[in-house]
Amino acid sequence: MKILTAAQTRAADAFTVKQENIPSLTLMERAARAFVGWFENKFSASPAQPILIFCGPGNNGGDGLAIARLLYQHNYLVRVYILPTTNSYAPDFTANLERLSEEIKKMYLHQLADLPNSLDNAIVVDALFGTGLNRPLTGFIAELIEQINKSSATVIAVDIPSGLFTDAPNAATDRIIQADYTLSFELPKLAFLLPANAPYVGEWAIAPIGLNANFIAETESSYFFISPDVPVAILKPRPKYAHKGTFGHALLISGSYGKMGATVLSARACLRSGVGLLTVHCPAVGYTILQTAVPEAMTLTDTENNFISQLPDLSTYTAIGIGPGLGKNPATRQMVKQLLATARVPLVIDADALNIMAEDESLKNALLPDSILTPHPKEFERLAGSAENDYHRLELLKEFCQKHTCYVVLKGAHTCIGTPAGTCYFNSTGNPGMATGGTGDVLTGIITALVAQQYSALDACILGVYLHGLAGDLAKIENGEQALLASDIIQYLGKSFLKGSYLD
């Protein structure tokens, strides 16, 4: 699913109106109906609970007026508050204002005193400003937003929270609606996927309104959202007459004294992700642990007891994962350097292997093309430098991937996959319960297994992060977020593969 800029979305609106030979008001009506359908499925608001709809002078306000009319027709208690303007109202705003029933209470807001005494028991619908906003909100409007944010009302933003820029960073001092929910239309917005904007966007959803599919398909974008149809298309069926050699032989280089748990997690995840054979190269201290905890894996031990100092023969492997629990012993650093110089099969690089690379520019330049790096934000900062904001981080991600011809899986709430082509793919699965030690080790195992099975680097990244997050979501249903463990993700990988192989 593409992520378009505000300007591209407006162009899609205009093209749809022209192509279907409909008035723009019809598209606004679709959006309003989509909102009301979502609202009634999401909330069980009583007829006595006030729904306060705040409308700005533009098309976002027009959406709000249409929503007010439809909610009133569904017997909700609706109140409309309209911002006065020194300029003219948008034509579709005016048309929807004329359609509004006389029985709906309307008030023009000139001062905060015009607000009801309390917003606390109400549902507030924010339709003040949409994606066309390009400057911070100030004056009375900023005060109004601050008043809404201070209340305990349930706040729902129409399309985007007022004050939030769609395609650029906001300043910390900007006044922005802090929505509990945001319903956007047709496609997600880049702003929704960035950490700094979480307090404003809240829980978000997308409702289709029939924008022209051909226009969207032909519009260029650097950003994509991984919708459920993508893994369905990527996941390969297993042939009836396949054998273990059909699905690759992965090598996992992992572990050090006190950190063998990371190796166990990564190895188990690799095996659960369909690899034919797995060999783990670990320090000698890990031999008994692995033979006991992961009997399906073969184990090679290093000459050193507490850390890895040497590479095994690499000639029999179809993919190599390295990093979980590795440590940064000087001998381990030399081993990583040797691996980058000699490997001829795809690499999946994580954790301390990334930190070792970050400290030596020559190692980054030695990366095998199409290698996959899986850093968390701090590890990525060590690799690519500090970012001024979330948008700058995305630019650093694209630059790093293009410079080093690699894929970077930047882990987070919406894990972002950077590619050598300069595109970014945001994941749609996962939950805060996965913010616990070991989940990254699990992801390394999953992606290593997929690469060993001859998935392309991009497909392995997309499928890996999606199934990893989906397994976390399935585990959350059973265990909740607070009690979720990395090993739970492995436990639910089978169900994740089953669910990810078809559309609900």
C-alpha positions as a printed NumPy array, in Angstrom:
array([[  0.   ,   0.   ,   0.   ],
       [  1.51 ,   3.312,  -1.085],
       [  1.93 ,   6.269,   1.213],
       [  1.328,   9.502,  -0.687],
       [  2.177,  13.086,   0.188],
       [ -0.573,  15.587,   0.943],
       [ -0.161,  17.085,  -2.537],
       [ -0.37 ,  13.653,  -4.187],
       [ -3.502,  12.831,  -2.199],
       [ -5.161,  16.052,  -3.323],
       [ -4.22 ,  15.166,  -6.893],
       [ -5.782,  11.718,  -6.427],
       [ -8.968,  13.388,  -5.183],
       [ -9.075,  15.705,  -8.193],
       [ -8.351,  12.894, -10.663],
       [-11.089,  10.716,  -9.156],
       [-13.615,  13.546,  -9.384],
       [-12.701,  14.18 , -13.017],
       [-12.484,  10.52 , -14.033],
       [-15.836,   9.595, -12.473],
       [-17.441,  12.858, -13.554],
       [-18.741,  13.564, -10.067],
       [-18.757,  16.734,  -7.96 ],
       [-16.096,  16.941,  -5.241],
       [-18.988,  17.064,  -2.786],
       [-19.706,  13.415,  -3.623],
       [-16.201,  12.424,  -2.554],
       [-16.685,  14.357,   0.68 ],
       [-19.933,  12.485,   1.248],
       [-18.105,   9.171,   0.787],
       [-15.592,  10.213,   3.409],
       [-18.343,  11.222,   5.835],
       [-20.212,   7.949,   5.344],
       [-16.991,   6.01 ,   5.831],
       [-16.356,   7.901,   9.076],
       [-19.852,   7.272,  10.42 ],
       [-19.659,   3.559,   9.542],
       [-16.332,   3.278,  11.36 ],
       [-17.641,   5.314,  14.3  ],
       [-20.685,   3.125,  14.841],
       [-18.583,  -0.046,  14.699],
       [-15.985,   1.384,  17.066],
       [-18.069,   3.119,  19.731],
       [-21.228,   2.421,  21.658],
       [-22.09 ,   6.054,  22.279],
       [-25.471,   6.539,  23.912],
       [-27.978,   8.925,  22.297],
       [-27.555,  11.179,  25.347],
       [-23.769,  11.516,  25.037],
       [-22.915,  14.769,  23.269],
       [-20.8  ,  14.595,  20.118],
       [-19.098,  17.947,  19.644],
       [-17.844,  18.481,  16.099],
       [-15.303,  21.258,  15.601],
       [-15.166,  22.466,  11.993],
       [-12.571,  24.663,  10.339],
       [-13.259,  26.74 ,   7.219],
       [-11.785,  24.322,   4.661],
       [-12.583,  20.894,   3.289],
       [-11.731,  19.188,   6.586],
       [-14.448,  21.322,   8.145],
       [-16.739,  20.311,   5.288],
       [-16.101,  16.671,   6.214],
       [-17.063,  17.533,   9.788],
       [-20.338,  19.133,   8.726],
       [-21.268,  16.13 ,   6.59 ],
       [-20.404,  13.83 ,   9.502],
       [-22.594,  15.936,  11.806],
       [-25.552,  15.621,   9.431],
       [-25.198,  11.842,   9.12 ],
       [-24.705,  11.276,  12.856],
       [-27.778,  13.389,  13.568],
       [-29.754,  11.244,  11.115],
       [-28.583,   8.231,  13.162],
       [-30.106,   9.856,  16.277],
       [-26.914,  11.007,  17.967],
       [-26.825,  14.199,  20.035],
       [-24.707,  16.418,  17.793],
       [-23.361,  19.917,  18.405],
       [-21.358,  21.807,  15.779],
       [-18.752,  24.48 ,  16.531],
       [-17.508,  26.478,  13.555],
       [-14.38 ,  28.597,  13.3  ],
       [-15.075,  32.03 ,  11.829],
       [-12.78 ,  33.134,   9.008],
       [-11.718,  36.446,   7.528],
       [-11.588,  34.719,   4.135],
       [-14.347,  32.766,   2.414],
       [-15.292,  29.234,   3.416],
       [-14.436,  26.412,   1.02 ],
       [-17.275,  25.763,  -1.481],
       [-17.896,  22.23 ,  -0.227],
       [-17.928,  23.503,   3.361],
       [-20.637,  26.007,   2.413],
       [-22.647,  23.339,   0.59 ],
       [-22.583,  21.028,   3.605],
       [-23.448,  23.886,   5.947],
       [-26.575,  24.506,   3.862],
       [-27.457,  20.793,   4.077],
       [-27.245,  20.815,   7.881],
       [-30.571,  20.484,   9.65 ],
       [-31.873,  23.535,  11.463],
       [-32.372,  21.295,  14.482],
       [-28.632,  20.744,  14.901],
       [-27.225,  23.264,  17.337],
       [-24.512,  25.361,  15.628],
       [-22.233,  27.942,  17.176],
       [-19.468,  30.119,  15.718],
       [-16.457,  30.121,  18.012],
       [-15.005,  33.56 ,  18.668],
       [-13.639,  32.951,  22.16 ],
       [-13.133,  30.084,  24.592],
       [-16.152,  31.26 ,  26.543],
       [-18.281,  30.041,  23.621],
       [-17.358,  26.453,  24.499],
       [-19.621,  24.354,  26.754],
       [-18.718,  24.428,  30.449],
       [-17.125,  21.007,  30.23 ],
       [-15.933,  18.79 ,  27.395],
       [-15.106,  15.902,  29.703],
       [-18.112,  13.665,  29.062],
       [-18.273,  14.367,  25.355],
       [-16.883,  12.83 ,  22.206],
       [-14.972,  15.528,  20.354],
       [-14.606,  15.214,  16.593],
       [-11.686,  17.26 ,  15.286],
       [-12.404,  18.54 ,  11.778],
       [-10.599,  21.85 ,  12.152],
       [ -7.667,  21.536,   9.73 ],
       [ -6.596,  18.76 ,   7.385],
       [ -3.582,  17.866,   5.281],
       [ -3.309,  21.268,   3.633],
       [ -1.935,  22.9  ,   6.785],
       [  1.614,  24.202,   6.266],
       [  2.203,  26.512,   9.227],
       [  1.829,  26.206,  13.008],
       [ -1.494,  27.094,  14.554],
       [ -1.417,  30.195,  16.749],
       [ -3.7  ,  32.594,  18.599],
       [ -7.246,  31.592,  19.452],
       [ -7.063,  28.329,  17.476],
       [ -3.995,  27.235,  19.449],
       [ -5.839,  28.094,  22.673],
       [ -8.845,  26.074,  21.519],
       [ -6.658,  23.05 ,  20.793],
       [ -4.993,  23.383,  24.181],
       [ -8.427,  23.462,  25.847],
       [ -9.51 ,  20.295,  24.005],
       [ -6.265,  18.553,  24.91 ],
       [ -6.689,  19.43 ,  28.604],
       [-10.135,  17.852,  28.719],
       [-10.835,  14.175,  29.318],
       [-13.084,  13.987,  26.259],
       [-12.604,  11.158,  23.756],
       [-11.042,  12.95 ,  20.788],
       [-11.373,  11.647,  17.229],
       [ -9.46 ,  13.318,  14.383],
       [-10.928,  13.332,  10.883],
       [ -8.19 ,  12.42 ,   8.371],
       [ -5.339,  13.915,  10.451],
       [ -5.098,  15.654,  13.847],
       [ -5.335,  19.425,  13.425],
       [ -1.943,  21.094,  13.606],
       [  0.015,  17.982,  12.595],
       [  1.974,  18.366,   9.381],
       [  1.548,  15.506,   6.933],
       [  4.991,  15.459,   5.339],
       [  7.291,  17.503,   7.582],
       [  8.326,  17.671,  11.245],
       [  6.501,  19.839,  13.729],
       [  8.298,  21.932,  16.31 ],
       [  7.99 ,  20.871,  19.93 ],
       [  6.085,  24.067,  20.692],
       [  3.415,  23.561,  17.994],
       [ -0.175,  23.24 ,  19.135],
       [ -1.549,  19.934,  17.836],
       [ -4.708,  18.   ,  18.668],
       [ -3.888,  14.984,  20.823],
       [ -6.363,  12.525,  19.354],
       [ -7.306,   9.251,  20.956],
       [ -8.284,   7.995,  17.495],
       [ -7.6  ,   9.138,  13.955],
       [ -9.614,   7.934,  10.964],
       [ -7.903,   8.696,   7.691],
       [ -9.106,   7.993,   4.176],
       [ -7.876,   5.559,   1.506],
       [ -4.164,   5.468,   2.406],
       [ -2.07 ,   5.925,   5.557],
       [ -0.071,   9.096,   6.03 ],
       [  3.647,   9.112,   6.67 ],
       [  3.136,  11.213,   9.803],
       [  1.177,   8.357,  11.41 ],
       [  4.17 ,   6.009,  11.297],
       [  6.731,   8.149,  13.096],
       [  7.43 ,   7.907,  16.855],
       [  7.285,  11.625,  17.616],
       [  3.695,  11.835,  16.366],
       [  2.255,   9.001,  18.469],
       [  0.846,  11.353,  21.175],
       [ -1.186,  13.185,  18.523],
       [ -2.382,  10.397,  16.248],
       [ -3.444,   7.855,  18.87 ],
       [ -4.957,   4.666,  17.461],
       [ -5.413,   5.136,  13.735],
       [ -7.349,   3.401,  10.997],
       [ -7.955,   3.759,   7.267],
       [-11.321,   3.83 ,   5.5  ],
       [-11.549,   3.467,   1.699],
       [-13.442,   6.149,  -0.201],
       [-12.89 ,   4.942,  -3.775],
       [ -9.966,   7.056,  -4.94 ],
       [ -8.889,   6.061,  -8.446],
       [ -6.746,   2.921,  -8.18 ],
       [ -4.932,   3.511, -11.485],
       [ -3.884,   6.996, -10.427],
       [ -2.509,   5.66 ,  -7.145],
       [ -0.691,   2.812,  -8.921],
       [  0.992,   5.204, -11.342],
       [  1.971,   7.788,  -8.72 ],
       [  5.572,   7.472,  -7.568],
       [  6.316,   7.146,  -3.871],
       [  9.301,   6.265,  -1.707],
       [  7.114,   4.963,   1.112],
       [  4.917,   1.878,   1.44 ],
       [  2.799,   0.28 ,   4.156],
       [  2.83 ,  -3.518,   4.398],
       [ -0.822,  -4.542,   4.143],
       [ -1.949,  -8.175,   4.709],
       [ -2.126,  -8.986,   0.995],
       [  1.654,  -8.547,   0.668],
       [  2.792, -11.588,   2.706],
       [  0.106, -13.661,   0.996],
       [  1.759, -12.872,  -2.33 ],
       [  5.305, -13.445,  -1.047],
       [  4.974, -16.652,   0.955],
       [  6.015, -19.682,  -1.103],
       [  4.197, -23.027,  -0.939],
       [  6.361, -26.006,   0.003],
       [  6.585, -28.581,  -2.807],
       [  5.298, -32.079,  -2.053],
       [  8.584, -33.779,  -2.924],
       [ 10.804, -31.279,  -1.117],
       [ 13.489, -32.432,   1.319],
       [ 15.572, -30.602,   3.929],
       [ 18.095, -29.574,   1.297],
       [ 15.356, -27.78 ,  -0.611],
       [ 14.998, -25.174,   2.118],
       [ 18.592, -24.149,   2.619],
       [ 21.266, -24.498,   5.259],
       [ 21.649, -21.497,   7.547],
       [ 24.638, -20.699,   9.723],
       [ 24.036, -18.682,  12.886],
       [ 27.146, -17.133,  14.458],
       [ 26.012, -16.143,  17.908],
       [ 26.626, -16.106,  21.625],
       [ 29.114, -15.343,  24.371],
       [ 29.365, -16.126,  28.061],
       [ 26.157, -15.038,  29.796],
       [ 24.329, -14.342,  26.54 ],
       [ 23.583, -17.782,  25.185],
       [ 19.875, -17.131,  25.644],
       [ 19.997, -14.824,  22.616],
       [ 21.422, -17.691,  20.579],
       [ 18.725, -20.096,  21.726],
       [ 15.981, -17.619,  20.805],
       [ 17.456, -16.852,  17.402],
       [ 18.084, -20.524,  16.606],
       [ 14.577, -21.598,  17.595],
       [ 13.035, -18.792,  15.536],
       [ 15.171, -19.77 ,  12.543],
       [ 13.997, -23.368,  12.736],
       [ 10.368, -22.325,  13.2  ],
       [ 10.632, -20.241,  10.017],
       [ 11.118, -23.161,   7.671],
       [ 14.871, -23.497,   7.16 ],
       [ 15.937, -26.99 ,   6.097],
       [ 19.099, -27.163,   8.187],
       [ 20.592, -24.935,  10.849],
       [ 24.126, -24.928,  12.198],
       [ 25.005, -22.697,  15.138],
       [ 28.603, -21.601,  15.65 ],
       [ 29.017, -20.567,  19.292],
       [ 31.669, -20.381,  22.032],
       [ 32.437, -23.676,  23.742],
       [ 30.42 , -22.614,  26.8  ],
       [ 27.274, -22.831,  24.693],
       [ 27.596, -26.436,  23.503],
       [ 25.567, -28.172,  26.203],
       [ 23.012, -25.35 ,  26.269],
       [ 22.295, -25.593,  22.547],
       [ 22.328, -29.382,  22.349],
       [ 19.754, -29.403,  25.143],
       [ 17.61 , -26.372,  24.267],
       [ 17.667, -26.637,  20.462],
       [ 18.136, -30.306,  19.542],
       [ 17.075, -29.695,  15.932],
       [ 20.154, -27.514,  15.334],
       [ 23.705, -28.706,  14.736],
       [ 26.338, -27.076,  16.918],
       [ 29.898, -26.062,  16.094],
       [ 31.988, -24.735,  18.956],
       [ 34.75 , -22.195,  18.847],
       [ 38.192, -22.882,  20.302],
       [ 37.476, -20.182,  22.866],
       [ 35.203, -20.975,  25.795],
       [ 33.533, -17.592,  26.401],
       [ 33.474, -15.846,  23.018],
       [ 33.782, -16.507,  19.29 ],
       [ 37.206, -15.986,  17.762],
       [ 37.146, -17.935,  14.485],
       [ 34.982, -18.636,  11.475],
       [ 34.023, -22.163,  10.516],
       [ 34.192, -23.327,   6.904],
       [ 31.505, -21.253,   5.161],
       [ 31.248, -23.248,   1.947],
       [ 28.13 , -25.3  ,   2.771],
       [ 25.743, -22.521,   3.848],
       [ 23.096, -20.654,   1.887],
       [ 22.759, -17.783,   4.393],
       [ 24.574, -16.535,   7.472],
       [ 23.099, -14.709,  10.45 ],
       [ 25.437, -13.069,  12.931],
       [ 25.189, -10.957,  16.043],
       [ 22.787, -12.086,  18.781],
       [ 24.634, -12.22 ,  22.105],
       [ 27.962, -11.946,  20.271],
       [ 29.91 ,  -9.539,  22.47 ],
       [ 32.79 ,  -7.349,  21.297],
       [ 35.938,  -9.204,  22.336],
       [ 38.934,  -8.133,  20.186],
       [ 39.097, -11.62 ,  18.685],
       [ 35.381, -11.438,  17.88 ],
       [ 35.978,  -8.145,  16.103],
       [ 38.595,  -9.805,  13.915],
       [ 36.202, -12.652,  13.174],
       [ 33.52 , -10.183,  12.009],
       [ 36.063,  -8.47 ,   9.8  ],
       [ 37.078, -11.817,   8.303],
       [ 33.437, -12.749,   7.688],
       [ 32.755,  -9.564,   5.755],
       [ 35.889, -10.135,   3.69 ],
       [ 35.201, -13.773,   2.819],
       [ 31.438, -14.441,   2.843],
       [ 29.844, -15.135,  -0.51 ],
       [ 26.298, -15.864,   0.642],
       [ 23.662, -13.447,   1.996],
       [ 24.313, -12.001,   5.444],
       [ 21.856, -10.991,   8.165],
       [ 23.688,  -8.78 ,  10.662],
       [ 22.389,  -7.84 ,  14.104],
       [ 23.275,  -6.629,  17.601],
       [ 27.001,  -6.563,  18.493],
       [ 28.008,  -7.399,  14.929],
       [ 26.395,  -4.059,  14.012],
       [ 28.135,  -2.28 ,  16.87 ],
       [ 31.49 ,  -3.674,  15.732],
       [ 30.767,  -2.421,  12.209],
       [ 29.754,   0.994,  13.512],
       [ 33.201,   1.479,  15.034],
       [ 35.064,   0.741,  11.787],
       [ 34.055,   2.534,   8.587],
       [ 35.971,   0.023,   6.477],
       [ 33.645,  -2.741,   7.643],
       [ 30.585,  -0.864,   6.394],
       [ 32.272,  -0.426,   3.048],
       [ 33.07 ,  -4.152,   2.946],
       [ 29.403,  -5.18 ,   3.139],
       [ 28.354,  -7.784,   0.612],
       [ 25.674,  -6.292,  -1.678],
       [ 22.109,  -6.994,  -0.481],
       [ 23.209,  -7.714,   3.069],
       [ 20.455,  -7.227,   5.669],
       [ 21.123,  -5.181,   8.813],
       [ 18.611,  -5.247,  11.681],
       [ 19.415,  -2.379,  14.091],
       [ 17.267,  -0.829,  16.772],
       [ 17.288,   3.018,  16.674],
       [ 20.379,   3.431,  18.874],
       [ 22.362,   0.9  ,  16.838],
       [ 21.29 ,   2.666,  13.656],
       [ 22.45 ,   5.982,  15.105],
       [ 25.893,   4.458,  15.679],
       [ 25.942,   3.265,  12.068],
       [ 24.549,   6.29 ,  10.257],
       [ 24.773,   9.248,  12.649],
       [ 22.336,  11.193,  14.808],
       [ 19.05 ,  12.362,  13.337],
       [ 17.511,  15.784,  13.973],
       [ 13.998,  14.3  ,  13.826],
       [ 12.066,  11.293,  12.525],
       [ 11.972,  12.597,   8.958],
       [ 15.722,  13.184,   8.972],
       [ 16.186,   9.613,  10.267],
       [ 14.328,   8.327,   7.21 ],
       [ 16.642,  10.317,   4.952],
       [ 19.671,   8.882,   6.751],
       [ 18.177,   5.415,   6.319],
       [ 17.723,   5.851,   2.588],
       [ 21.184,   7.332,   2.163],
       [ 22.837,   4.517,   4.133],
       [ 21.073,   1.789,   2.174],
       [ 21.891,   3.381,  -1.167],
       [ 25.528,   4.045,  -0.264],
       [ 26.175,   0.509,   0.988],
       [ 23.735,  -1.353,  -1.333],
       [ 22.109,  -3.007,   1.662],
       [ 18.774,  -3.462,   3.363],
       [ 18.217,  -2.04 ,   6.842],
       [ 15.417,  -3.259,   9.078],
       [ 15.071,  -0.319,  11.477],
       [ 13.137,  -1.831,  14.369],
       [ 10.335,  -0.013,  16.153],
       [  6.561,   0.241,  16.525],
       [  6.251,   0.374,  12.73 ],
       [  9.535,  -1.297,  11.783],
       [ 10.862,   0.441,   8.664],
       [ 12.733,  -1.444,   5.955],
       [ 15.162,   0.699,   3.958],
       [ 16.308,  -0.547,   0.55 ],
       [ 19.122,   0.194,  -1.929],
       [ 16.458,   1.613,  -4.275],
       [ 15.718,   4.387,  -1.773],
       [ 12.284,   3.048,  -0.848],
       [ 10.986,   2.387,   2.666],
       [  8.44 ,  -0.201,   3.805],
       [  6.628,   0.238,   7.133],
       [  5.323,  -2.793,   8.977],
       [  1.679,  -3.028,  10.014],
       [  1.901,  -5.733,  12.7  ],
       [  3.244,  -5.841,  16.255],
       [  2.418,  -4.322,  19.628],
       [  4.127,  -2.724,  22.663],
       [  4.358,  -6.08 ,  24.429],
       [  7.189,  -6.889,  22.014],
       [  9.328,  -4.167,  23.601],
       [ 11.232,  -6.725,  25.638],
       [ 14.643,  -8.364,  25.502],
       [ 15.132, -11.061,  22.904],
       [ 12.516, -10.086,  20.334],
       [ 15.229,  -8.726,  18.038],
       [ 17.117, -12.019,  18.291],
       [ 13.933, -13.797,  17.207],
       [ 13.621, -11.492,  14.185],
       [ 17.221, -12.226,  13.165],
       [ 16.46 , -15.941,  13.196],
       [ 13.308, -15.518,  11.12 ],
       [ 14.948, -13.397,   8.426],
       [ 18.022, -15.653,   8.275],
       [ 15.757, -18.656,   7.683],
       [ 13.883, -16.894,   4.879],
       [ 17.075, -15.807,   3.141],
       [ 18.429, -19.362,   3.408],
       [ 15.271, -20.525,   1.597],
       [ 16.131, -18.286,  -1.365],
       [ 13.709, -15.489,  -0.669],
       [ 15.061, -12.224,  -2.045],
       [ 16.463,  -9.809,   0.502],
       [ 13.456,  -7.503,   0.161],
       [ 10.906, -10.31 ,   0.403],
       [ 12.721, -11.829,   3.398],
       [ 12.648,  -8.462,   5.192],
       [  8.977,  -7.748,   4.428],
       [  7.78 , -11.258,   5.223],
       [ 10.056, -11.522,   8.267],
       [  8.945,  -8.339,   9.999],
       [  5.282,  -8.941,   9.168],
       [  5.206, -12.503,  10.516],
       [  7.322, -11.535,  13.538],
       [  4.843,  -8.787,  14.443],
       [  1.842, -10.988,  13.675],
       [  3.173, -13.71 ,  15.992],
       [  3.522, -11.022,  18.668],
       [ -0.077,  -9.95 ,  18.081],
       [ -1.303, -13.537,  18.398],
       [  0.728, -13.969,  21.585],
       [ -0.789, -10.756,  22.955],
       [ -4.292, -12.195,  22.595],
       [ -3.301, -15.094,  24.834],
       [ -0.855, -13.443,  27.255],
       [ -1.476,  -9.681,  27.132],
       [  1.21 ,  -7.097,  26.497],
       [  2.783,  -6.913,  29.944],
       [  3.476, -10.653,  30.171],
       [  4.644, -11.164,  26.589],
       [  8.082, -12.802,  26.183],
       [ 10.309, -13.185,  23.159],
       [  9.865, -16.951,  23.385],
       [  6.093, -16.438,  23.053],
       [  6.697, -14.999,  19.583],
       [  8.46 , -18.21 ,  18.572],
       [  5.597, -20.241,  20.014],
       [  3.117, -18.392,  17.783],
       [  5.215, -18.366,  14.613],
       [  3.397, -21.415,  13.248],
       [  0.022, -19.712,  13.582],
       [  1.562, -16.559,  12.168],
       [  2.662, -18.392,   9.019],
       [ -0.784, -19.954,   8.7  ],
       [ -2.572, -16.631,   9.121],
       [ -0.079, -14.825,   6.879],
       [ -0.642, -17.281,   4.038],
       [ -4.212, -16.161,   3.319],
       [ -6.436, -13.111,   3.582],
       [ -9.116, -13.1  ,   6.279]])
